[in-house]
Amino acid sequence: VPAAPVDWDVDSVMLLLSQDVVDRLSSLLRRPLVRVGTESQRVSARYGRCSRTDVVLASKLVLPASLAETAIQAAARAYALYGVSAQRFAYAKSTRSGLVLPVGAFHRWMIDSGVARVVSECASLYLCAIVESLAEEVYRRVVLEPNNEEPSDEKLTRDVIERRISADPELWSLLQPHAYLVPLHQP
């Protein structure tokens, strides 16, 4: 059963985390983003167009099964919210889809990094929702106490984060550097 989404109160989260910890978590979350992006590029190479099904397939291939299922469900929820939004151009895509991370920035990143010649807005929305779901899961497993969903009394440092990630096999395998999987040059 997927856990409920984390209530992202940015002020309370930033009180718990130092800038060093935020930087470390950001660099760790960049790894699955690049891996899913690279796999999306490989999957969509045949037609030169990246769609949401390509991002879903790439997520299923790259992420551990339980994380992939939760992330894809979060992406489907965001897509449903985006689809029923009545004011099409009045708000940003991330606002209409209920996401915190900017969908437009993910779209630009997918185009700039060469995921495909054409990237659908649904693909970028799905990728954004998947990364946000992974961020929530990392926050839940690393920052919060696993037993009681409360912030730990232990001061969070880079070493504490590394120790907690090493104790969780799914996160450990997902957040390892995989530079050998990223192509050295793009076609």
C-alpha positions in Angstrom: 0.0 0.0 0.0 1.6 3.3 -1.0 2.1 5.8 1.7 0.3 9.0 1.7 2.1 11.9 0.1 4.3 14.0 2.3 2.9 17.4 3.2 5.5 19.6 1.8 5.7 22.5 4.2 8.9 24.0 2.9 9.6 26.2 6.0 9.4 23.3 8.4 11.5 21.1 6.2 14.2 23.7 5.8 14.4 24.1 9.6 15.3 20.4 9.8 17.8 20.4 7.0 21.0 22.4 6.7 22.2 23.6 3.3 24.8 20.9 3.2 22.1 18.2 3.6 19.9 19.8 1.0 22.8 19.9 -1.5 23.6 16.2 -0.8 20.0 15.1 -1.2 19.7 17.2 -4.4 22.8 15.5 -5.9 21.5 12.1 -4.9 18.1 12.7 -6.5 19.9 13.8 -9.7 21.1 10.3 -10.2 17.7 8.6 -10.7 16.6 11.6 -12.8 19.5 11.1 -15.2 19.0 7.4 -15.3 15.2 7.6 -16.1 16.0 10.3 -18.6 18.7 8.2 -20.3 16.4 5.2 -20.4 13.6 7.3 -21.8 16.0 8.5 -24.5 16.8 4.9 -25.3 13.2 3.8 -25.4 12.0 6.7 -27.5 14.9 6.6 -29.9 13.0 4.7 -32.6 10.5 7.4 -33.3 12.3 10.4 -32.0 9.4 11.4 -29.8 9.2 10.9 -26.0 5.7 10.3 -24.6 4.4 9.5 -21.2 4.4 5.8 -22.0 8.2 6.0 -22.7 8.8 7.7 -19.3 6.6 5.0 -17.5 8.5 2.2 -19.2 11.8 3.8 -18.4 10.7 4.2 -14.8 9.7 0.5 -14.6 13.1 -0.5 -16.0 15.2 1.8 -13.8 13.5 2.0 -10.4 12.9 -0.8 -7.9 9.5 -2.3 -8.3 7.8 -0.8 -5.2 9.2 2.7 -5.9 8.3 2.5 -9.5 4.7 1.5 -8.7 4.3 4.4 -6.2 6.0 6.9 -8.5 3.8 5.9 -11.5 0.7 6.2 -9.4 1.7 9.7 -8.3 2.3 10.6 -11.9 -1.1 9.3 -12.9 -2.7 11.4 -10.1 -0.8 14.5 -11.3 -1.8 13.9 -14.9 -5.5 13.5 -13.9 -5.4 16.8 -11.9 -3.7 18.4 -14.9 -6.4 17.1 -17.3 -9.4 18.3 -15.3 -7.9 21.7 -14.7 -10.5 24.2 -16.0 -8.2 27.2 -16.4 -5.8 26.0 -19.1 -3.4 29.0 -19.4 -4.1 30.9 -16.1 -1.7 28.8 -14.0 1.6 27.0 -14.4 1.6 23.3 -15.3 2.9 22.3 -11.9 0.2 24.3 -10.1 -2.5 22.7 -12.3 -1.1 19.2 -11.6 -0.6 19.7 -7.9 3.2 19.3 -8.0 5.8 21.3 -6.2 8.6 20.9 -8.7 8.4 22.9 -11.9 7.1 20.9 -14.9 8.3 23.5 -17.4 11.9 23.1 -16.1 11.7 19.4 -16.5 10.4 19.9 -20.1 13.3 22.2 -20.9 15.8 19.8 -19.3 14.4 16.9 -21.4 14.8 18.9 -24.6 18.2 20.4 -23.7 19.6 17.0 -22.7 18.4 15.4 -26.0 16.0 12.8 -24.6 14.1 13.1 -27.9 13.6 15.5 -30.7 10.0 16.0 -29.6 9.0 15.8 -25.9 5.3 15.8 -25.1 4.2 17.9 -22.2 2.7 14.7 -20.6 6.1 13.1 -20.6 7.7 16.0 -18.8 4.7 16.1 -16.3 5.2 12.4 -15.7 9.0 12.7 -15.2 8.4 15.6 -12.8 5.8 13.7 -10.8 8.1 10.6 -10.6 11.1 12.6 -9.4 8.8 14.4 -6.8 7.5 11.0 -5.7 11.1 9.8 -5.3 12.0 12.9 -3.3 9.0 12.3 -1.0 10.1 8.7 -0.5 13.7 9.6 0.2 12.5 12.3 2.6 10.2 9.7 4.3 12.9 7.0 4.6 16.0 9.2 5.3 14.8 12.3 7.2 11.7 11.0 9.1 11.9 8.2 11.6 10.7 5.0 9.8 8.6 3.8 12.8 6.6 6.9 13.7 6.7 9.3 10.8 8.3 12.0 13.0 11.5 13.9 12.4 14.4 12.2 14.1 16.1 13.9 17.1 19.5 13.0 15.6 21.1 15.9 13.8 21.2 15.2 10.1 24.6 15.4 8.5 26.0 13.9 5.3 27.2 10.9 7.2 23.8 10.2 8.8 22.2 10.4 5.4 24.7 8.0 3.9 24.2 5.6 6.8 20.4 5.6 6.5 20.6 5.2 2.7 23.0 2.3 3.1 20.5 0.6 5.5 17.8 0.7 2.9 18.5 -1.6 0.0 16.1 0.0 -2.4 17.4 3.5 -1.9 21.0 2.3 -1.8 20.7 0.7 -5.2 18.8 3.6 -6.7 21.0 6.4 -5.5 24.4 4.8 -6.4 26.4 6.6 -9.1 25.8 4.9 -12.4 28.0 7.1 -14.7 28.8 4.0 -16.8 25.1 3.9 -17.9 25.1 7.4 -19.3 26.2 7.6 -22.9 29.4 9.6 -23.4 28.1 11.4 -26.5 24.6 11.9 -27.8 23.6 11.2 -31.5 
